Structures are given as structure tokens and as C-alpha cells.
Amino acid sequence: MRAEIIGVGTELLLGQIANENARWMSEELAAIGVDVLHHTVVGDNEERIASAFTLARSRVDVVLSTGGLGPTQDDITRDGLARALGIAQERHPEIEEFLREKFANLGRLMPESNLVQAMVPVGCRFILPDRGTAPGLVWDGEGARMYCVAGVPAEMREMMTGTILPDLRSLSGDVVIASQVIRSTGIAEARVGELLQDLFESSENPTVAYLASSGEVKVRLTAKAADTEAAAALIAPVAALVVARLGDAVFSVENESLEEAVGRLLRSRGWSLSMAESLTGGTLAGRVTSVPGASEYFVGAAVTYTIEEKVRVLSVSEETLATQGVVSAEVAHEMAQGARALFGSDLALGLTGVAGPDAHGGQPPGQVWIGFEADGVSHQRGFRAPGDRAQVRAFAQQAALDLVRRHCEGLALPATW
Amino acid sequence: MRAEIIGVGTELLLGQIANENARWMSEELAAIGVDVLHHTVVGDNEERIASAFTLARSRVDVVLSTGGLGPTQDDITRDGLARALGIAQERHPEIEEFLREKFANLGRLMPESNLVQAMVPVGCRFILPDRGTAPGLVWDGEGARMYCVAGVPAEMREMMTGTILPDLRSLSGDVVIASQVIRSTGIAEARVGELLQDLFESSENPTVAYLASSGEVKVRLTAKAADTEAAAALIAPVAALVVARLGDAVFSVENESLEEAVGRLLRSRGWSLSMAESLTGGTLAGRVTSVPGASEYFVGAAVTYTIEEKVRVLSVSEETLATQGVVSAEVAHEMAQGARALFGSDLALGLTGVAGPDAHGGQPPGQVWIGFEADGVSHQRGFRAPGDRAQVRAFAQQAALDLVRRHCEGLALPATW
């Protein structure tokens, strides 16, 4: 099955955002064995949207568009679709009712202009959204099948995951593409490449691919087979080799995020966690609590951005601050102790450092110190993180979560961070 | 002058990377007044590459391709171009010499396969690179002008900046495109559309466009003129109308994020901020501290995820918790009071609610309560946020930051959130 993805939006053509929707959709389509042959981007122009639909349906089996289904005047994907199909539009009472209820539930008055979202090209089906107010449109009349979804990433993903991918999986018949993602942290991408070079060069089914981000390397194994079991059987021996070679840098063999893996480990141990954050400014707690059910193991965090609050809230000693400086192993140690005392948790972290762009506490941007405390365990890790403010904070989060993971699994500390 | 950008590379169609090259090129082209009408992506397939060139040259004045000029077997953009133009290729001695020297200078032996990069479709000019080994190609024979550059971002940017953009600037005459982005919060996208409908419908230069995300609507005005000053003069009166119509929902007329705008306001007032977070779990503090220099106004945050910690760290009363429930106006109020007392800040926020997916404290997912405290000011706002866990948290952050903004600017509270 061959597909084309049409991105609609002048903001893409002005370079204000990259076409990340097409990237995500392509990745998901590849995973179910759909070949994406083209991406196309057009602006908010009815004639060019219509031409893009017409061209796409002439050359592939499935056309997916994203964007231009909102309630404002520049949202004209449905007009472009109707024009390409040469059909009129009609207002659909079920959508109208859905929209009125959606607004009523939020305690808000619906602007009448929102009713444009209840318009549907005659002969199209629609998909009601959970998120947002833009119904998806489906054309399964003559020619290629066409799907139109919203451009807001969360809304697009909801319809892809809930409706379109299952639809296409059932239509695409006898081939499945299955992937396993093995995630590792505290290891450089080039080192992963060295350790897996022969697997990368020799393997065709499954294929081996790498994807690196701040402090993390994913290894994706993708196999094509007649069914899921057969694909899994192709992947299993290669996955076992990858895990053996990467060793304890691997934190998940089922594509969990590091915060999910840490949550799973804490829950299984029955341990609670708290933290004191300076350079990460609450983002580490934010990441831990992004996992549903985090209240089972996460107690709390103190974000102490000033020296005074480190002393007052966390009882970091003024002498330590004066002699060691605020970005130091000892302050990280005392911050972790302070968090553990304040929140009464089994484990605690303390993070201090320099997110940048400027130096701080006599230390250069990127310098990070992390303290870890548990019963009878107290250690500190320091390292210099690369990148800008956001990347330094992401590295610090990653290293801190990895300390918790290693403690829960009884693993040694990594050689470097 | 109208342009199309063709991205060549199967990695784009597999979703391994986003088309960031097209985004950057589009932004640069807009800045010199070139209208980008289409982005197209095709894989490493000679026939489809040729078709993409043929279609593009039929509908625009300038075609730019990126990717597929390397030395390996899957680099076939030059073959696709030659096929589209119906011309042969010839090896160019000047490029061959350049390649041999480039390798010699690196002290490496040039693989003979590299000589494919010395092939040029007959009648094309070439651009020798500083970075890398891939010469750019230029067709300025009949029909649209066409440029092919490498897909490695630094190599692409070098040729765009050094050769192509200056070329096009001199061809397109003296036109620039300038944009202004006005950002608003606490107002629905459809309401923005209603308020600006006549501007949207009547205006051509500047054009008006909307972009909505969780709790925020951006209005982008884009003008074309002979120079930057003239473009700004076209935008100014329309921007003034937009700001007047959207009123105090506007928090920035220069594309600041809400956390940047709040930081600017706090700094100008000399006020400090702290917060107590439950449902947002540290993400609000994380957002405030994502702005460099936040230490000038941000003191700290207490992330209290359990009822016990709300009592112990923030002194929320057990009676309030028992009678009102943990997700209530009164608990938000006491959390904000607790944060203000703990951190000694001028302003303080308290956030409690249900991020979901499950109900909590007898309240449904999406229920948010925010308390705000300052000298002589104490109020609480409750609302139901739409969407999943991440969106509910984003809405809660947005509403909380907006309370701070409104207090700093002396504005009334919004009618709804």
C-alpha cells in the first residue's frame, strides 16, 4: 500500500515550523508496512490544496492530509477536498451537537463561526475527536482512500492512533512490519555504533537503526513478516545480541521512557522518591510526574533557585556554600539530604549546576552536580553537559534518573556521564 | 518569484528525520521576498525524483532540491535531474581535480566511486563546496531555474548563503517579506477568528494567519515590500487593529512566549514569584526557569504531590482538605499562601487539579484550581481543561502564568479560562 502525506499550512511554507507531523505519520505508517512515497506541503490556498489532493489520489492508494480543519477562515482543507472531489458540503447535525456539547462541558459559549467544523463534503465520513473540536474526514468513495486530520499534533496523533492506523493495518493485508525499540542511556551514539557495527552492516530483516537525543540512544529493530509472531521471531535473536552488547546502559527493551522505567522500578521496590532542583528548575519533577500513577512513588520536590532558599528550605549549610560554591558536589549532597529530610522519601536527588548561557557560581555553562541519597547510600556525580540551556537541563534530568534506576537495579554507577 | 523545495531522501519518508532543511530554506527565501508555494519530498528513486523536478518546473519560477548528491549508490538526484531535463551527463575535469585535492589535503585516498560527484548534466553549471565534497548544480537554461544542493544541513546552508540566496535576491529585485507575531491567551481560536474576520478577508498585504496551541492563539501578519522599513509600515496599522480587537488577551506583540512576557513584567516591577504545584508537578516552575535570567524574579517552587506534603510543607489545613477536598478553590488558596510564606516571594501561585487520565479527589480529569496571592490580593480561578494529561497540565500552566501577567499589568481577570 502506497501513501502520500499532504501538509496544509502557510506556516510550513514560511519556515515557521518544520513538518514534524509528516515525520511522525511516516514513522507510524512505516511501522505497519505502508510505503510513503511523497510528502507534499501547500499553503492555505483552496486551489493548491485541491490540486494537491487530485495529484496525490492519482499516484498512491492512501492520501493523508494534516492541518487546515480549524474553525478560522484560513482553515480551508475541507473546501479544497470538496473541490478536488467535485462535491458540495453539508452541515452535519451530529457534529453540530457534538460541538455544542463540547463547549457546554467546558462552561464556554461556542462562537457560531465554530459551526464551519460541522461541514462535511457530501459522501465523506467523519471522525469525532476527543481532543479539540476538529472532526477528521474520510473519503472512501472511488479512487484512493483519503483522510484529513487536524494539524495540532495531539489531535492528529489521536486520530491516527485511534482510527486511521488500525484501518490501514486491516486493509494492508498479509504483511506486517514490527519494531522493537531498545533504549539506553549513559553511552555515546558512536560507541553504540561500534558495538553494533556488524549487526548494522549484515542485517536486512530486521533492519537496525539508531536515533540519539540528549543523553539517550535508541536502537530500533524492524522486521517484515507475514504476521506479528513471525516478525517477533525474526527480531528476538538480534535484540538479545543488542542487549548483551550494550549491557547495563539499556534501561528498556520495550520503548519505555526513562521516567517510565524508573517509575516501574520504584513501584516494584515500594520505594518513594523526592528531589531538590536548582538548574533543572522543576523539569525533573515535571518529567517524573508526566507518567500517570506517579503519585504511587513520587512524593514531592523543592525547586530552590536562590542560595537563600537552598539554606532555608533545604538546610544546605552556609559554610558549604561559602567554601565549595553553589555548583559543587557537596551542595548537591546537602540538597539531596535536605529533600530526603523535607519529604521523608526513601530515595532523594539533589541537582545543582549551570544551565547557561552564562557562567554561574564560578562554574562554566554545562557543569552539573547530582547528589543521590538512600538508606546507607550517599554519592555525587559531576559532569559537563554539552549543548544549550534546554539540552544541559535534559542531560541533568537523564543522569539523575539513571542514578535512581541503577540504585533500584543494584547496578554499578556508570564510568562516565 | 515563486519557488518549490524538493527534499530527496528515503530517510524523510521513513520518518527518521523531519524536513528541517525545507523549513530553514523557506524562512530564508521568505526573508528575501520569494514565495515558497510547495514543499515536496521524494525518496531515492530516479523516476520519482525526475517527476518531482518536471512538476515543479511547470508550476514555479525557481526549484531548489536538497539531498541525494553524495557519493554512494543511493545518491541519485543528479540522475533524476538529467532525466527530467532529457540530457546526458559528463564528467567535469575541474570537479575531478577539486575532489582529488580535497582528499589529498585530508591525507586520505579518494575512493574512485567518489568520481560520480564530478558528473554534471550537460548544460548545468556547478558550485564547488567549501564543506563536504558534493558540488551544487544549477540549471539556468529554458524554463524554471533549478538549484540542487546537498542534504547535509551545513553544506546546504553554505551554498544557500554563499550563492543561491544572493542570486535570487538580485533576480527578484528589491522585495523583502517581514512578519510580526502577536500572541494571545485565554481566548478561543474561533473567537479570535470572529474578531478579526474582516481583516482576514480584506487584507492581502499584510496577510493574516492564525496558529493555535494549548491555551494560546498566535496571529501572524506578513507583509511584502521593497525594504524592511516599508514592510513594517504596512504591518503597523493592522497590528494596532489586532491588538485593539483582542484587547488584554494579547500578551506579546513581538513573539515572546508567555513565560518570557511574564519574566519581563516581573523584572520591570521588581517582583519575585514562587509557586506550589500539584497537578503540574514542577512543569510550571520548569517553564518559568526555561528563560535565561529567571533567577532575577523566580525564587522557588514546592512540588507537593501527596496530601501529607501539602500539609507538612505548605501548611494546608487538614480541615480544609477534609471538608473541601484536595481539588478545590480553598486548597489552591492555601497552597499559594503556603508557597508565599515558604519562599517569601512577592507573588505566589498554588495549583491543584486532576491531570488525568483518572479522576482524583472526587473531581474529573481536567478540573483545575489556581490560587494567586500578593499583597492585599487573593483570588482563585477554577476551570475545566480539555485534552489529555499533557494538555491539561499545559492549560493549567498557561492560566497560572496569565494570572501573574494580569496582576503585573493591572488587568481584570478574564471572564473564562
Interface residues (C-beta under 8 A of the other chain):
Chain A: G7 T10 E11 L12 L13 L14 G15 Q16 I17 A18 N19 E20 A22 R23 W24 M25 S26 E27 E28 L29 A30 V36 L37 H38 H39 T40 V41 V42 G43 D44 R48 L55 G70 P71 T72 Q73 D74 K102 N105 L106 G107 R108 M110 P111 S113 N114 R131 G132 V152 A154 A209 L211 E277 T280 G281 G282 T283 L284 A285 G286 V288 T289 S290 P292 A294 S295 F298 V299 G300 A301 A302 V303 T304 Y305 T306 E309 V313 L342 F343 A355 G356 P357 D358 R389 A390 R393
Chain B: G7 L12 L13 L14 G15 Q16 I17 A18 N19 E20 A22 R23 W24 M25 S26 E27 E28 L29 A30 V36 L37 H38 H39 T40 V41 V42 G43 R48 L55 I177 S179 A188 E189 A190 R191 V192 G193 E194 Q197 F200 E201 T207 V208 A209 Y210 L211 A212 S213 R220 T222 E277 T280 G281 G282 T283 L284 A285 G286 V288 T289 S290 P292 A294 S295 F298 V299 G300 A301 A302 V303 T304 Y305 T306 E309 V313 L342 F343 A355 G356 P357 D358 F383 R384 P386 G387 D388 R389 A390 Q391 R393 T416
